[in-house]
Amino acid sequence: MATEDNEVEDPRPLVLIHNLPSFKLPLQDRLITHFRLFDSLASPEASSVRALICVGPTPVTADTLDHLPSLRLVVGSSAGLDHVDLAECRRRGIAVTNSGDAYSENVADYAVALLLDVLRRVSAADRFVRSGLWPQMGEYPLGCKLGGKRIGIVGLGSIGSEVAKRLVAFGCTVAYNSRNKKPSVMYPYYANVHDLAVNSDVLIVCCALTNETHHIINKDVLTALGREGVIINVGRGALVDEKELVQFLVQGEIGGAGLDVFENEPKVPKELFALDNVVLSPHLAVLTPESFEALNKVIIANLKAFFSNKPLLSPFQQE
Amino acid sequence: MESIGVLMLIPMNSYLEQELQRRYNLFKLWTAPQKPQFIKGHANSIRAVVGNASAGADAELIEALPRLEIVSSFSVGVDKIDLAKCREKGIRVTYTPDVLTEDVADLAIGLMLAVLRRLCESDRYVRSGKWKKGDYKLTTKFSGKTVGIIGLGRIGMAVAKRAEAFNCPICYYSRTEKSDTKYKYYPSVVELASNCQILVVACPLTEETRHIVNREVMNALGPKGVLINIGRGPHVDEPELVSALIEGRLGGAGLDVYEHEPEVPEELFGLENVVLLPHVGTATVETRKVMADLVVGNLEAHFLNKPLLTPLV
């Protein structure tokens, strides 16, 4: 009886941590001061829990939701929420939040890092020096200048805007595509990605993955971008038709690519391993301690707002 | 002008070579088996020397070319040219300022990002085929880190402008405080290094700036600090840098230049917290063409008795 009394008196709201075994929420211990956590759909609390934290890419399906009849909030820990059945959440009146701005600077930094690496051949030149080839081979092949490049941003949300701000400082021009033209933005808008690609030297893909944006970078877009064009993907692997991209790269039909995400992670097409005009990264654009600190604040703020009936900090919006 | 002899010291750019060949009697020093004899044999026709950052007209070469009138350098750095000797003999010197500023500054930011975000290591990891789900490594955020710049000239200012777009506070050291900037000034490199997380060398190489980044500066920068050198190799005490990195007294380094290029200390090859580039600060197709046009334009102006485009001496 004493235990039950304690439970009743515990003022901390109940929150389900929904995660795959391979994904643990960083800084999870910090949540304990604010919330009562449990992590199994099978536990008795599942029937009454009103909020869930979805860790990393853990799927939230209709089946998941069937276990949670009282659920009213899904707190995502990523920027994109393609692993969450958003239509089903909407149908059941469940609100969904994402990581908000927590990762934006880190992902934008990473997009610029990948672009500079591809254009200036940083990783390839580092391989050249480390293999001891410099004294034998002499000057390394020339790269390309970043300044003056026309950058096309696919998805001008919080990440895309941070990318634009950075690249303008390098003397680049910026244009964008998103579902709707943004009235407050001065960059030229293209209603479709093909037209954006025709008018860009570089495409930076940072939109959310949805049914509409699946393979948004397809054969036509790659052709429109052209032989000198560069693709940077810091969004999701499936935004790009990877088979086509590999073909274009292998045949020299496109200038280069910087990829942090792939269609079948952690599998990466082996044809890419031999190419010096690509930079490959294991989906870590967001992974810094600074990101996790910021994410933790966003998660706590969303949960606190929810439990006190205030507006959510970062409700999920598609760009 | 086909009769004018131009001596090119080392191969540097095929477009430049073609353009010089079209206009002048071009002598390619690197193709000669016996260099002193080659120079002696053509000394009476050579009126111009074309060099770059790693090969310039030193006192010996200047003495060996009695008809030399102009040295046109395919670089902004002129530390390999004996400028005093040129002045004394009335030999003009031109270089390629401004046009390479953006490329060098871009590469400085590229190195900062690559070191902090461990880009080259990540690329190696993926290419090795070892990537497994859930197996990840945290890297350090770049936006917001304090960037300290040694030498707030054209390149230093261009680095500052770019870093500001990443919300990085900027501070600098130079011989004198600049009145036209809001960036924080430190009167010594050690103080600068103590107060920034990323230290970038962007000053010219002179007697005073040789080894401007020494052991004391590296220790002040510390185990979380990152050194970026896009200046000249001798700006940094290289053996001290190697031991600071190996002993973990310095957090990381991004290097485009070395003390004894193209030799790079092999101890660095195994380190994950360094990025090693083969002096490619200005190595873009676009910029090298503009630099080549300036070298040719300066020579043309000189031999037509017109004002030089980018004279230094």
Interface residues (C-beta under 8 A of the other chain):
Chain A: S22 F23 E105 N106 A108 D109 Y110 V112 A113 L114 L116 D117 L119 R120 R121 V122 S123 A125 D126 R127 F128 V129 R130 G132 W134 P135 G138 E139 Y140 L142 G143 C144 K145 L146 G147 G148 K165 R166 V168 A169 F170 G171 E265 P266 V268 K270 F273 V279 L280 S281 P282 H283 L284 L287 T288 P289 E290 S291
Chain B: P11 M12 E102 D103 D106 L107 I109 G110 L111 L113 A114 R117 L119 C120 S122 D123 R124 Y125 V126 R127 G129 W131 K132 K133 G134 Y136 K137 L138 T139 T140 K141 F142 S143 G144 K161 R162 E164 A165 F166 N167 E261 P262 E263 V264 E266 F269 V275 L276 L277 P278 V280 A283 T284 V285 E286 T287 R288
